[in-house]
Amino acid sequence: MISVATPADRTPIVRTLVAAFSSDPVLRHIFPDQEEYEHGAAAFFGHVFDKRVGMGAIWTVEGGVSVAIWEPPGTPPASSPLELPEPAASRLRAYDEVVHAAFPESSYWYLGVLGTHPDHTGQGLGRAVMQAGLQRAAEAGLPAYLETATRRNVALYERSGWKVVAEIDEPVPTWVMQQ
């Protein structure tokens, strides 16, 4: 059953996302070393969760084994910035600057994170939690955007109706998609 995440869901959701993104090109660009990845990815996903949990735009299923973290239009900046050591902080800033420059200036819903624990992939859980945010975007009459740095994910998203609207070469090959 799909539910809106609460602060009590933070630990299992962060654990799921750290496991789900362990070979993600962007996260491995930012945190290339395994120990650095485990700590940095947990801090990153915890920060994203904390920033958005009060917005009613994080959907999860089965106790956090799959999660979609959406950012509604007009979301204010986080009250406290994500503190990362250098050079990870610089790599994250550079990636964000390049990717977010490819997004429109008009209002949209942003699917910032979609992940399913590796033990539960292939069951349609990711698609199910993604749909909740797509429904909110459609109800608002707004497009939805995401980016992925995994070519395999492009095909998965295309099967769900997403279309590539921009391709970025550096610092990590990335596809910006819209629905």
C-alpha positions, 0 to 999 in steps of 0.5 A: 500500500502506498503512503505519504512518508512521515518523519518516522519513515526516515531511517528505512527510506534512507537505508533503501536509497543508499542501497538502491543508488550504490552504483549510480553514476552521479552518486559515485561521481560525488562519492567515489570511495565506498566508505565516502559513499556510505556516509555521504549518500546517507547524509545526502538522502537524509537531507533530501528527505528532511527538506521534503517530508513536511510537504506531503510529496514523498510516497513510499510503499512496504515500509520504505522498500520503494520511495519517490521523493518529489519537490512541488513547484515553489519549494523554498530552499532548505533551511539548513544547507547540506554539509559535505566535506570537500571535494564532494561538496564541490562535485555536487554543486557543479552537477546541480548547477549544470543539470538544473540549468536544463530545467524550465523556469516555469512551474513543474513538479520535480521527481528528485529521487526514485529508488527501490531497495535492490531486494525488491526490484522488478515488482513495479513498486517504483512505478507505483510510488512515482504515479502518486507524484505524477497524479499531483502534477497532472491535477495541477496541470503542470509538467513533471521533470526528472534527471537520470544518469543511467541509460537503462533508466531512460528506457524504464522511464520512457515506458512510463510516458517520460520523454528525453528533453535534454542531454548533458555530457559533463560532469556526468552523462545525464538525461533530463526527462519530462512528462 
